[in-house]
Amino acid sequence: MFTPAAPAERIHLSAPHMSNRERESLLSAFDSNWIAPVGPALEEFEARVSSIARSEDAVAVSSGTAALHLALLVMDIGPGDVVLCPSVTFVAAANVISYVGATPHLVDCDPISGNVDPESLVYALATLASRGHKPAALIAVDLYGMCADYTTIAAVCNRYGVPIIEDAAEAIGATHAGQPAGSFGTLGVFSFNGNKLVTTGGGGALVGPTELLSRARHLAGQARLPVRHFEHDAIGYAYRLSNISASIGNAQLTRLDSMMNRTREIYGRYLDELGPIAGVSFSSQAENGLGNCWLTVAHLDQSLHPTPSAVCDALAEHNIEARPTWKPMHLQKVYAETGRTGGRGSEAHYATGLCLPSGSSMTEAGQSRVIAAFTSALEAAPVIDIADRIELTDELSLQHQDSRATTS
Ligand SMILES: *Cc1c(COP(=O)(O)O)cnc(C)c1O
């Protein structure tokens, strides 16, 4: 009898990694009937998050985006303010600036790490200062779980008196100079969205000093005052995380170190086995810190290899999910007219970057499949005619004609 080969199991970019611990924690919250906002699991979750970020306080909310929005609100950032934001990021970091009616100014990023390029930051601050603008904040993003270079960035921002909001949505557990992700700004943000390293199904947290966070907690709960009737002293939001979601998060956080050990191992194996291929490179771990390796990003030399998108197609044929890196904000229709400094580094990051499956639940055998499929995609795919490449690059640079040293 003919039995067709079973299709290879799907390998996701970063699948939620659940265990019996999450199941038990969830059922115990369920059985206690603490389902909706607030409850003991939520309080425990906030304590765990603030201990990981070594912050005074933490507020658990419904998404990382909500946490970023609250950060701007409690720092009184609004219409008339300019907020710096890296061009390479998930769109939420730029959108929250628009939510509060402030104006984003995009800074350029490192072509390999994708984190804020300190030189572009210096140039942006100097140029804006010469025009009489002092940005209300910098939203610094810890891309793919690697902290930005806060040793440099914080010194630069201090010099100009610009506070930092750390978007550590992707970076829980990472460190820089002996300090944890989330602790580098006036406020820090985490996301617990379904595809992040730690997930509550959907959720986020804001960390920082109690003075600012008590206001954030208030706004997240519809700004309701603690009286019997419904009294509200501001325009608030329905942003609280549910006790049920927090119960999953508590179990996840007890496993953070082991999940992170695994994602770091996965990164190490990609580096060992794919790093030697000519024209393939990876961002290195910083000398003075460790990323959580949420996603490993491979960079493909454009003159030697197919585009990241073509490699994604080839991997998809093997039932493997891969994705291009975040498309820069200045190349998005909604932020094309936004003021910015430079953009070439961000464009290079996007043109060469490919996110490889990195979930902590991926097996050795699964990673072997990814490595084999990736290698054969590079070997099999015809290298695109160099003339096409040049045309593509020209098109990009014509649209965005400027160098790092141009502020518009
Ligand atoms: C995921 C993410 C967010 C938003 O988090 P959500 O929980 O999806 O709202 C913000 N910034 C960055 C850099 C992210 O990766």
The ligand as an SDF file (V2000), in Angstrom:
LIG
                    3D

 15 15  0  0  0  0  0  0  0  0999 V2000
    6.1700   43.5640   19.9200 C   0  0  0  0  0  0  0  0  0  0  0  0
    6.6990   44.9440   19.9740 C   0  0  0  0  0  0  0  0  0  0  0  0
    5.9480   46.0210   20.4680 C   0  0  0  0  0  0  0  0  0  0  0  0
    4.4980   45.9400   20.7910 C   0  0  0  0  0  0  0  0  0  0  0  0
    4.1120   44.9620   21.6420 O   0  0  0  0  0  0  0  0  0  0  0  0
    2.6060   44.3930   21.5550 P   0  0  0  0  0  0  0  0  0  0  0  0
    2.4910   43.5970   22.7990 O   0  0  0  0  0  0  0  0  0  0  0  0
    2.5270   43.5800   20.3030 O   0  0  0  0  0  0  0  0  0  0  0  0
    1.6850   45.5510   21.5390 O   0  0  0  0  0  0  0  0  0  0  0  0
    6.5500   47.2570   20.5680 C   0  0  0  0  0  0  0  0  0  0  0  0
    7.8180   47.4510   20.1990 N   0  0  0  0  0  0  0  0  0  0  0  0
    8.5720   46.4620   19.6870 C   0  0  0  0  0  0  0  0  0  0  0  0
    9.9770   46.7580   19.3070 C   0  0  0  0  0  0  0  0  0  0  0  0
    8.0290   45.1800   19.5430 C   0  0  0  0  0  0  0  0  0  0  0  0
    8.7640   44.2140   19.0010 O   0  0  0  0  0  0  0  0  0  0  0  0
  1  2  1  0
  2  3  1  0
  2 14  2  0
  3  4  1  0
  3 10  2  0
  4  5  1  0
  5  6  1  0
  6  7  2  0
  6  8  1  0
  6  9  1  0
 10 11  1  0
 11 12  2  0
 12 13  1  0
 12 14  1  0
 14 15  1  0
M  END
$$$$
